Amino acid sequence: MTRFDLSDDGVVVIVGSGAGGGTLANELAQKGIRSVVLEAGKRFDLGDIENDEWAMFSKTSWLDKRYSTGGWHGAVNHPNLPAWIVKGYGGSTIHWAGVALRLREHEFRTRSHYGAIPGANNEDWPVTLAEMIPWYEKAERKMGVTGRTTGMPHLPWNNGFRVLAEGCRRTGRTDYNSGPMAINSVERDDRPACQQIGFCMQGCAIGAKWSTMYTELPRAEATGNCEVRTEAMALRIEHDRAGRVTGVVYADAEGVQHRQKARAVAVAGNSIESPRLLLNSASAMFPDGLANSSGQVGRNYLTHTTAGCYAVLPEKVHMYRGTSVAGVVGDEVNHDAGRGFAGGYYLEFLSLGLPFMAAFLEPGNTGWGRSVAGAMEQYDRMSGVWICGEDMAQEKNGITLHPEEKDQHGLPVPLVAKTPHNNDHAMTAHAFEATAEIYEAVGATDVYELPAYPASHNMGTNRMHADPAKGVVNAFGQAHDVANLFVSDGSQFTSSGACNPTLTIVALAIRQAEHIAREMAAGSI
């Protein structure tokens, strides 16, 4: 494997190896640009994947100390697990379900379309859907997205989604299908077709689902232009007297600190660790944190407006057989102010396994009690959805540093604060009603409303904006304050939209790599 010297100041240092960092590393490597990827977790491969929910949760999840604060469900149900993301080679592309949806035009223009919303901090992206379409298409071809530019057929419908789809048909809905998904429906790109194993979010044991773990990262390393250092926790980013970043200090598996010099730095550690790193990189020149002249680093934390809704049907469904997210209903994703809220939502069929269903049905009682037992007795007749709706940006929602408590590296642990906006409550109520209507149309006998799970879709906190006073980075994820510093993950999102963020993260990373290559060629970086 390629090894770059710590004193090599010609490399791009990328913090994180998930959808943003892993994609950026490969795109740069294929262009002949050298990079060092610092991944805080261990190196995983397909041999590490187990079809066991709790085993994989324990093996891959980011379980370092964090605190949930604010008025959201996390502070009550998951006080020490605000986010359900992966710490390891491939990042959360191991854990994701494969849903690959594009943001829609109104979701790029929330300020223009929704107007000023009391209590919200909505702004327009500095990039439009029209500008993003070519990059979405590149991302879809790279990832292998069904029903899109690849020409791959959609995945087969499982029983759970068939029930949901029939309810949609009976209630006049028309926008439902088993995709688009970044899961091979046929053999493609040296990866097999989906075998409907049903443990997508625990990691795809055969590699049919796209993940940087076995696509972008190995390909980047194979060029000789990329070195991935695992168990390398980034602690702070350093800069020179001119304010340009010069390297990253990180701790290895033994806690020994090293300094990797850099020509440029790209931060892709997710919406909690990325702003935390910038805040921990405060200096005399940047007293409020690196790239934070706007005061927006760590603010506007977005997670989507979410909940679960599961129905008990008259006959057995066995929803766990097949793709975890076997279909998506998009009839409610439009913006219609007449519904009493801004933005829209998807209903995504989600087969929670028996252990997770027991844990999330009533989080406070850890899977015990008469009500939970009664529901679990009907598990084989269940079908249900994960509600995924647009979240409102709020400055008070965000990542700050604990004033006293430190982690194993001596850095302040992150406080993850979130309080739902009234828009969230109105949207969730509408989604529960719509889901009940769909399932009751096919004979549901009981409908269970589940609270939100630990956040898997983490966005915002280093958002894009054309105005340096209102955002951290520009349209290419380049810091307004520091020309050779980039943000390459979902933390750059200006708004959440209603769709799963991974496709957009990948599209932005491909686009960013082109920009970095141009800037390097011009000598600007």
C-alpha atoms as one frame of an Amber mdcrd trajectory, in Angstrom:
protein
   0.000   0.000   0.000   1.036   3.583  -0.655   2.502   5.468   2.299   2.939
   9.224   2.267   5.371  11.002   4.539   3.969  13.104   7.379   5.965  16.054
   6.060   4.533  15.761   2.527   2.694  19.069   2.132   1.522  18.247  -1.379
  -1.316  15.925  -0.345  -4.974  16.662   0.244  -5.922  15.471   3.720  -9.479
  14.142   3.827 -11.090  13.616   7.232 -13.628  10.781   6.960 -14.132   7.933
   4.504 -17.894   7.820   3.966 -20.054   9.025   1.079 -18.320  12.397   0.874
 -14.755  11.618   1.931 -14.504   8.238   0.230 -15.946   9.550  -3.036 -13.732
  12.629  -3.001 -10.633  10.487  -2.387 -11.334   8.284  -5.398 -12.262  11.159
  -7.679  -9.029  12.951  -6.819  -6.974   9.759  -7.116  -8.314   9.064 -10.592
  -7.188  12.590 -11.564  -3.682  11.946 -10.251  -4.149  14.073  -7.115  -2.641
  12.511  -3.999  -4.584  12.304  -0.732  -4.373  10.959   2.797  -7.706   9.863
   4.281  -7.912   9.969   8.073 -10.601   7.546   9.275 -11.294   7.499  13.022
 -12.578   3.919  13.023 -11.252   0.512  12.107 -10.749  -0.981   8.653 -13.711
  -3.134   7.646 -14.293  -5.424   4.683 -17.055  -7.757   3.563 -15.809 -10.435
   5.931 -16.827  -8.214   8.857 -20.481  -8.039   7.827 -22.891 -10.111   9.905
 -26.612 -10.535   9.337 -27.237  -9.623  12.948 -28.681  -6.242  13.889 -27.240
  -5.817  17.360 -23.871  -7.357  16.512 -23.342  -4.924  13.649 -24.660  -1.993
  15.660 -22.048  -2.711  18.336 -19.278  -3.370  15.822 -19.639  -0.352  13.550
 -21.527   2.428  15.349 -19.912   5.635  16.535 -20.317   5.130  20.280 -17.869
   7.747  21.581 -19.429   9.924  24.254 -21.933  12.476  22.976 -24.893  14.145
  24.622 -28.352  14.871  23.220 -29.775  18.153  24.472 -32.767  20.323  23.651
 -36.420  19.483  23.303 -36.180  16.606  20.825 -36.777  12.887  21.279 -33.041
  12.247  21.477 -32.700  13.986  24.830 -35.312  11.631  26.289 -35.050   8.359
  24.368 -31.389   8.418  23.315 -29.504  10.851  25.611 -26.085   9.400  24.750
 -26.779   8.344  21.156 -28.004  11.385  19.214 -26.877   9.855  15.922 -26.789
   6.369  14.465 -23.740   6.531  12.217 -20.687   4.383  11.518 -17.144   4.840
  12.803 -15.002   2.892  10.373 -13.641   2.383   6.849 -16.537   3.285   4.566
 -18.339   5.404   7.122 -22.116   5.350   7.136 -22.246   3.963   3.595 -22.020
   0.626   5.433 -25.141   1.396   7.460 -27.320   3.216   4.929 -30.306   1.506
   3.294 -29.484   2.465  -0.299 -32.299   4.939  -1.039 -30.962   7.291  -3.732
 -33.334  10.224  -4.243 -32.613  13.655  -5.691 -33.507  16.925  -4.005 -36.302
  18.710  -5.849 -36.286  22.289  -7.116 -38.289  23.768  -4.223 -35.962  22.053
  -1.740 -32.978  23.964  -3.130 -34.968  27.201  -2.768 -36.665  26.973   0.616
 -36.423  30.705   1.373 -37.774  31.652  -2.039 -40.570  29.050  -2.043 -41.601
  29.047   1.616 -40.833  32.635   2.522 -39.730  33.654   5.998 -40.947  31.088
   8.540 -41.084  32.292  12.160 -38.474  30.507  14.245 -36.725  29.031  11.214
 -33.471  30.007   9.499 -34.247  28.801   5.993 -32.024  29.950   3.151 -31.572
  29.125  -0.539 -28.710  26.921  -1.707 -26.121  28.691  -3.890 -26.631  25.933
  -6.478 -29.784  24.995  -8.413 -31.324  21.683  -9.389 -30.519  22.426 -13.042
 -26.841  22.814 -12.132 -26.900  19.635 -10.079 -28.597  17.322 -12.597 -25.366
  16.397 -14.490 -23.689  15.613 -11.158 -26.671  13.602  -9.971 -26.414  11.576
 -13.168 -22.698  10.976 -12.618 -23.409   9.901  -9.043 -26.193   7.548 -10.135
 -23.940   5.869 -12.674 -21.124   5.593 -10.139 -23.328   4.124  -7.412 -25.532
   1.991  -9.641 -28.979   3.450  -9.001 -31.997   1.479 -10.192 -34.546   3.055
 -12.494 -32.309   6.013 -13.300 -29.462   6.809 -15.693 -27.940   3.327 -15.299
 -30.882   1.666 -17.035 -31.023  -0.970 -14.287 -34.530  -2.216 -13.506 -36.051
  -1.584 -10.118 -35.679  -4.218  -7.424 -38.550  -6.683  -6.908 -41.322  -5.754
  -4.490 -41.443  -7.683  -1.240 -44.672  -8.568   0.575 -44.468  -5.650   2.971
 -44.193  -3.127   0.163 -46.884  -4.874  -1.892 -49.304  -4.247   0.950 -48.239
  -0.595   1.186 -48.466  -0.138  -2.583 -51.950  -1.641  -2.726 -53.056   0.748
  -0.001 -51.599   3.603  -2.062 -53.504   2.435  -5.137 -56.791   2.186  -3.234
 -56.386   5.681  -1.802 -55.578   7.299  -5.155 -51.843   7.674  -4.774 -49.659
   7.179  -7.844 -46.011   7.867  -6.927 -44.712   4.608  -5.452 -42.042   2.161
  -6.551 -39.211  -0.019  -5.251 -36.613   2.651  -5.779 -34.563   4.398  -6.913
 -32.010   2.394  -4.910 -28.209   2.200  -5.071 -28.471  -1.579  -4.877 -27.737
  -3.700  -7.922 -30.821  -5.363  -9.335 -28.544  -7.115 -11.836 -24.815  -7.835
 -11.714 -22.959  -4.603 -12.375 -19.625  -2.895 -11.741 -18.005  -6.058 -10.371
 -20.772  -6.331  -7.765 -23.493  -8.985  -7.637 -27.231  -8.516  -7.882 -29.256
  -8.172  -4.691 -30.213 -11.527  -3.181 -32.953 -10.031  -0.945 -31.111 -11.044
   2.223 -32.832  -8.301   4.202 -30.061  -6.821   6.374 -29.226  -3.771   4.251
 -28.666  -1.356   7.139 -26.324  -3.752   8.927 -24.070  -3.790   5.879 -24.601
  -5.701   2.642 -22.853  -9.058   3.104 -22.461  -9.616  -0.646 -21.678  -6.068
  -1.789 -24.765  -5.512  -3.940 -25.432  -2.200  -2.174 -23.049   0.642  -2.994
 -20.602   1.477  -0.219 -17.289   3.287  -0.306 -15.956   0.377   1.779 -15.651
  -1.820  -1.306 -15.954   0.643  -4.216 -14.401   4.099  -3.903 -11.803   3.473
  -1.194 -10.153   0.309  -2.611 -10.162   1.866  -6.072  -8.554   5.040  -4.768
  -5.885   3.043  -2.929  -5.222   0.917  -6.020  -4.115   3.993  -7.996  -1.203
   4.619  -5.636  -2.494   8.177  -5.161  -4.386   7.571  -1.927  -3.477   6.348
   1.544  -6.258   5.535   4.001  -5.140   5.598   7.633  -7.661   3.926   9.904
  -7.956   4.444  13.647  -6.689   7.961  12.979  -8.853  10.472  14.870  -8.499
  14.036  13.605  -8.033  16.413  16.541  -7.415  19.821  15.004  -6.587  21.545
  11.737  -3.590  23.884  11.701  -2.954  26.982   9.605  -0.170  29.436   8.804
   0.092  33.169   9.427  -1.786  33.872   6.212  -4.723  31.799   7.428  -4.254
  28.920   4.994  -4.504  25.413   6.423  -1.232  23.527   6.577  -2.099  20.150
   8.067  -4.096  18.027  10.462  -3.074  16.716  13.876  -4.506  13.274  14.582
  -4.245  10.510  17.174  -3.508   6.910  16.193  -4.900   3.735  17.792  -2.504
   4.068  20.737  -3.357   7.716  21.266  -0.026   8.939  19.888  -0.421  12.247
  18.061   0.914  12.905  14.568   0.855  15.925  12.267   0.118  15.311   8.584
   1.068  18.260   6.404  -1.347  19.212   3.636  -1.828  21.282   0.522  -5.557
  21.347   1.255  -7.913  19.808   3.808 -11.386  18.385   3.190 -13.584  17.735
   6.229 -16.050  14.868   5.789 -16.663  13.564   9.301 -20.459  13.904   9.378
 -22.522  16.796  10.735 -21.405  16.253  14.325 -17.683  15.606  13.994 -17.065
  18.072  11.152 -18.173  21.208  13.028 -16.625  19.808  16.206 -13.270  19.607
  14.417 -13.573  23.180  13.144 -14.555  24.455  16.589 -11.673  22.543  18.195
  -9.335  24.188  15.680  -9.837  27.661  17.138  -6.739  29.863  17.212  -5.759
  33.484  17.794  -6.632  34.207  14.153  -9.861  32.187  14.315 -10.961  32.561
  17.975 -14.482  31.243  17.348 -13.333  28.219  15.404 -11.809  27.685  11.992
 -13.860  29.100   9.076 -16.411  30.556  11.502 -16.476  34.293  10.793 -20.191
  33.865  10.011 -20.877  32.249  13.371 -22.647  29.455  11.484 -20.252  26.576
  12.242 -22.231  24.068  14.262 -25.580  25.805  13.708 -28.676  24.755  11.734
 -28.421  21.045  12.585 -30.855  19.043  10.442 -31.943  15.421  10.835 -35.182
  15.185   8.818 -38.621  15.139  10.376 -39.015  11.451  11.119 -41.063   8.799
  12.866 -42.184   5.223  12.267 -45.689   3.976  11.523 -46.475   0.240  11.509
 -49.752  -1.515  10.818 -50.975  -4.991  11.691 -52.635  -6.645   8.692 -55.255
  -9.428   8.597 -52.815 -11.986   7.178 -49.101 -12.745   7.510 -46.766 -10.382
   5.683 -43.234 -11.341   6.802 -42.002  -7.838   6.036 -38.396  -8.716   6.931
 -38.021 -10.842   3.800 -36.331  -8.742   1.152 -34.702  -5.337   0.867 -34.887
  -3.341   4.109 -36.310  -0.285   2.362 -38.273  -2.085  -0.322 -40.152   0.904
  -1.697 -40.740   4.638  -1.530 -43.994   6.620  -1.693 -43.499  10.159  -3.011
 -47.019  11.559  -3.286 -46.542  13.872  -0.298 -43.089  15.273  -1.081 -44.416
  18.385  -2.800 -44.743  21.750  -1.083 -48.382  22.613  -0.410 -48.892  25.380
   2.157 -52.565  24.433   2.340 -51.621  21.361   4.385 -50.483  23.608   7.238
 -46.743  23.075   6.934 -43.857  23.861   4.593 -42.104  21.209   2.540 -43.088
  17.587   2.186 -42.211  14.044   3.134 -41.614  10.551   1.792 -43.072   7.355
   3.194 -40.333   4.751   2.934 -41.231   1.137   3.581 -38.836  -0.065   6.285
 -38.596  -3.588   7.644 -37.310  -3.185  11.164 -36.006  -6.494  12.446 -37.565
  -7.988  15.531 -34.861  -6.729  17.958 -34.991  -3.167  16.642 -38.785  -3.153
  16.518 -38.912  -4.174  20.171 -36.380  -1.475  21.072 -37.960   1.382  19.095
 -41.669   0.679  19.614 -41.525   2.155  23.113 -37.900   3.268  23.644 -38.267
   4.047  27.329 -39.091   0.513  28.436 -36.227  -1.276  26.601 -38.492  -3.749
  24.862 -40.472  -4.973  27.880 -44.109  -4.733  28.954 -47.572  -5.934  27.993
 -48.055  -3.415  25.165 -44.710  -4.259  23.538 -45.278  -7.992  23.974 -48.742
  -7.706  22.415 -47.346  -5.888  19.408 -44.455  -8.307  18.975 -46.875 -11.240
  18.915 -48.235  -9.702  15.712 -44.841  -8.995  14.155 -45.290 -11.452  11.281
 -48.417  -9.521  10.165 -46.791  -6.083  10.214 -45.921  -3.692   7.421 -44.704
  -0.165   8.045 -42.915   2.947   6.953 -40.266   5.368   8.054 -41.526   8.918
   7.636 -38.791  11.087   6.111 -39.719  14.752   5.845 -38.092  18.119   5.403
 -36.631  19.572   8.570 -36.592  23.317   9.249 -33.190  24.919   9.807 -32.937
  26.642  13.185 -29.856  28.408  14.495 -30.451  27.085  18.007 -30.190  23.503
  16.746 -26.566  22.544  16.491 -23.269  21.225  17.764 -21.383  22.886  20.592
 -18.496  21.823  22.800 -19.057  20.582  26.343 -17.690  23.194  28.778 -16.097
  20.587  31.047 -16.175  16.980  29.870 -13.379  15.705  27.637 -13.059  12.614
  25.436 -10.255  10.037  25.383  -8.078  12.487  23.430  -8.601  15.378  25.814
 -11.019  17.264  23.555 -14.428  18.569  24.640 -17.188  16.108  23.826 -19.955
  17.351  21.531 -23.363  18.506  22.710 -25.991  17.826  20.061 -28.927  20.180
  20.571 -32.199  19.954  18.706 -35.732  21.129  19.341 -38.416  20.409  16.742
 -40.046  23.295  14.924 -43.839  23.560  14.884 -43.575  22.658  11.211 -42.199
  19.256  12.224 -45.154  18.526  14.493 -47.675  19.465  11.809 -45.886  17.400
   9.177 -45.592  14.335  11.412 -49.287  14.467  12.303 -50.181  14.640   8.608
 -47.846  11.742   7.807 -49.302   9.550  10.563 -52.799  10.234   9.259 -51.807
   9.519   5.655 -50.055   6.270   6.584 -53.018   5.078   8.651 -55.335   5.847
   5.726 -53.158   3.779   3.380 -52.982   0.748   5.660 -56.610   0.921   6.764
 -57.549   0.744   3.082 -56.080  -2.779   3.056 -57.655  -3.876   6.314 -55.206
  -2.861   9.038 -56.439  -3.850  12.474 -53.921  -1.824  14.495 -51.622   1.074
  13.654 -48.606   1.877  15.838 -46.972   5.305  15.831 -43.274   5.033  16.711
 -41.141   7.959  17.862 -38.099   8.921  15.823 -34.983   6.731  16.001 -31.433
   8.043  16.626 -30.600  10.355  13.734 -29.104   8.634  10.704 -29.552  11.580
   8.344 -27.342  14.306   9.803 -27.106  17.517   7.793 -26.381  21.217   8.164
 -23.919  22.674  10.729 -21.468  23.937   8.031 -23.934  25.102   5.467 -23.471
  26.475   1.980 -24.467  30.046   1.266 -23.566  32.603  -1.388 -23.218  35.220
   1.369 -20.156  34.616   3.616 -22.072  36.221   6.489 -24.770  33.535   6.332
 -22.848  30.357   5.597 -19.587  28.535   6.130 -18.804  27.380   2.576 -19.554
  28.410  -0.993 -21.310  26.407  -3.718 -18.306  24.065  -4.027 -18.025  23.365
  -0.319 -15.003  25.677  -0.124 -14.706  27.668   3.109 -15.376  31.368   2.647
 -12.644  32.180   5.170  -9.952  29.692   4.125  -9.345  29.033   0.433  -7.731
  25.602   0.838 -10.275  24.223   3.324 -13.320  22.259   2.128 -16.377  20.606
   3.655 -17.322  17.432   1.786 -20.178  15.820   3.720 -23.830  16.471   4.555
 -22.907  19.244   6.961 -22.685  21.576   3.938 -26.408  21.172   3.202 -28.330
  24.453   3.307 -31.639  22.630   3.753 -32.502  18.996   4.342 -35.144  18.437
   1.699 -37.254  15.343   2.242 -34.949  12.846   0.562 -32.206  10.648   1.947
 -28.976  12.688   1.638 -26.413  10.183   0.344 -26.914  10.677  -3.397 -26.602
  14.448  -3.007 -23.451  14.063  -0.864 -21.863  11.899  -3.579 -22.918  14.260
  -6.388 -21.459  17.228  -4.503 -18.215  15.319  -3.849 -17.763  14.521  -7.540
 -18.416  18.173  -8.377 -16.061  19.326  -5.637 -13.255  17.118  -6.935 -13.516
  18.805 -10.337 -13.327  22.192  -8.625 -10.310  21.232  -6.520  -8.508  19.917
  -9.604  -9.177  23.189 -11.461  -8.033  25.297  -8.514  -4.865  23.240  -8.139
  -4.102  23.537 -11.830  -4.583  27.306 -11.590  -2.317  27.497  -8.540  -5.096
  28.858  -6.302  -4.718  25.942  -3.911
